[in-house]
Amino acid sequence: MKNKNIKYFLIVWLTIILTSCVSSKKMVYFQDNVNDLTFENYEIFEPKIQIGDILSINVSAIDKGAAVPFNLYESISAADPEPLTYIVDNEGEINFPVIGVLKVEGITTKLLTKKLTVTLAEYLAKPIVNIRLVNFKVAVLGEVKTPGTYLITNERITVIEAISLAGDLTIHGKRKTVMLIREQAGKRAFIKLDLTDKRIFSSPYFYLAQNDVIYVEPNKTKLNSSAVGANAGIILSSISSLISIIAILTR
């Protein structure tokens, strides 16, 4: 009877060591008690121009020749000149042809387009201005399948979409404490986001800004496995010995 109890004890102990159960509440995204169809209002996000941003600005008009002085080109060849971009300097400004210095930091590309169109109306008949953020990118690091930096062409991306680009979190990624790192106006903010909570959709950080960094922290299972990696041989040897003991006791 004593040997039988020891047998069961060792089997249970070995099972606990070799298996690990993760609560579904830590794994499932967007949890909510409401099962019915629901609707939520949301605001259209527009990123604001920051220091160091790279802007592509193209000006056209009815008279194409009149619009030429308002566009900068690099003369790689006369037949196919390369348009130049504008880098927002440390003062939050760009130097635009003919018009001069423009303050652009802190406003959206949409607002800058409207302001520049009004200003150019003094020089051109029916000017058309197209502005695009060339350097809108986000980085996704940590416990995701394909970490890296991703270029965003439409200037609008959510934290969910960014994680999707990185192939989703691995089984070892912490979903309740995803870190968002954002730099704006000379300050760096560290924000924790809970992917398991449906309220993330109403978070002011649901939409990402250019150059945001998302970091997914490894869970305890991953950290523990890394810590004991160097001693894996000893652990396997101990498990082998334990199995041998169980075999002897159950004869």
N, C-alpha and C positions, 0 to 999 in steps of 0.2 A: 504493500500500500504506500509505503514511504517513497519507494522508487517511482511509483506511478505519479505521485504528486510532484516529485522533482521533475519528472519527464514533462508534465503539463506546464510547469513553471518555466522550464527552459524553452519549450516550444513557443509559448506566449511571448517571452522576452525576446527571442530571436525574431519573431514576427514583427514586433514593434520596431526593432532595429532596422530590418530590411524593407519595411514599408512605411510610407508616409501619406497620410490622408490630408487633403486640403479642403477647407470649407468652401462650398459653392459661393458663399457670400463674398469670398475674397477673389473669386475668379470671374463671376458673371458681370457683364457690363450693364449700365443703365438700369439698375434695379428700381422697382417701384411696386407699391401694393395695388395700384390701379390696373385692372386687366382690360377695361373697356378702351375703345378708341378715344384718344384725347388730342386736342389741338393746342398749340402754343404760338403766340406772336413772337416774332424775332426782328431785330433790327439789322438792316443791311450794313455790313462792316466795310469801312474804307480805311486803309492804312494811311497814316500821316507821314509826310516826308521827314527824314531824319538826317542829321549830320553824317556825312560819309556815303549817302545814297548816290546812286548813279542814275541820271535821268536821260531818257531819249526824248528829244523835242523836235517835232517836225512841223514846219509852217508851210501852208500852201494857200493859194488864192486864185481868183479868176485869171489875173495876169501872172502867169508863172514866173516871168522874168522879175517882176517886182518883189516876189517872195524870196528870191535867191539870197539877198543880203542877210536874211533872218535865219538862214540855215548854215551850219558849219560842216565842212567836209574835209576829209583828209585826201589829198590828191595822190592816191595810189596809181590811178590812171585817169586820163581825161574822159575816157568812155564810161568808166564805172567808179566814180568817187565813193569813198567810204564815209558815211555820216559820223560825226563826232558826238560824243555824249558829254553831259555836264555832271561834274562831281560837286556835291553840296559841301562847301568848305566849313571850317570850324566856327564860322560866324552864322552858319545856316543860310548861306547865300550862293547864288550862281551869277556869273557874268554873261549876260545875254547880248548877242549882237545888236548894235544900234541903240537899243534901249538902255543897256548898262546893267548895273547890279540889281538883282531881284532877291528879296527875302522870301525863301520858300520853306524853311523849316517849320514844322508844326501844322501845315495845311495839307490837304489831300491833293492828289493829282487832278481830281475833278475840279476842285476850287481853283487850282493854279491855271488850269486850262481856261476857265471862264475869265479870270483876271487878265491873263495874257491875251485872250481874244479881244477883250475890250480895249486894251492898250494898243494892240496892233491895228485896230480899226482906224486909228489916226493916221496910219501909214498905208494900209492896204484896203482894197474893196473886198468885203466879205471874206475875211481871213478864216482859215480852218487850222486849228491847232490840235495836234495829237501828242499826248505825253504818256510815257510809260516808265515804270520803275524797272530798270534793267537788272538790278541786283536783289530782287525779292527772293530770298532763299531761307530755308529753315534747316536746322540740324537735329537729327534724332539719334541719341546715343544710349548705351546701356543694354538692358535685356530686351532687345528687339531682334528680329531675324536678320535684317539687313541694315545695320546702322550706317549713317552717312549724311551728307548734305544734299538737299534736294532743291532745285531751282523751280520756282513757282511762276508760271507765265501769266496767270490771270489776276495776280495781286490779291487773291482771296483764298484762304485755306483755314480749316478748323484743326484743332488738336487731334481729332479723330481721323481726319483725312491724312494728316502728317504721319501718324502712327501706322495707318494703312499703307502708305508709301514705303514704310520701313518693314513691311511684312507682318505687322502686328507684334504684340509682346510674346516673348517665349513663355513657357510654363513657369519659369523662375522669376518673371518680372512682377514687381509689386504694382498692383492696379489701383490701390487706394492712395498712393502717395507718389504720383508721377510729378516730377519737378519741371517747372517751366522757368527758364532763365531769360529775362528780357532787359535790354539796355535801351533807355530812353532819357533824353535831356541830361546826359551826364550821370545818370544813376542806374544801378543794376538791381533788379528786383528778382527775388526767388519766391515762386508761387507753387504751392502744392495742389494738385488736382486729383480728384477721386473719380476714376473711370467707372467705378461700380455704382455711383450715385447718378440718377437721372437728372438731377439738378445741374449737372455740368453743362447742359445745353443752355442754361440761363446765366452761366458764369460770364463775367466781363472778360475773361481770358479764354473763352471758347474759341474765338477767332485769333489767329496768330498774326503777329506783326513781322516785318522783314527782320531777318537775322536772329529770330527767336531760337532758343536751344531747348530741346526736350530731353530730359534724362530719366530713364527708367531704372530704378534701383533694384538690385537683386534681392530675393527673399532669403530667409534664414536657411532654407534647404540648400540653395546655391552657395551661400557663404560657408556653411558647414562642410559641404562637399569640397570646396576649395581649400578649407583649412586642414582637412584630413587627407588631402590628395597625396601629400608626401609620405603619409603613413598608411597608404592603402594596402601595402604588402603585409604590414603587421595586422591590420584589421581583418584582411582576408584569412590570414593564418589563424587568428583567434576564432573566427567564425568556423573555419574548418575543424579546429580543435573542439569547438562546442558541439558541432554536428557529430563528431566522433564520440563524444561523451554521451550524447543522447542515444546514439546507436548502442553503446555498451549498456546503458541503463534500461533500455527497452528489450533486451534479449530475454 
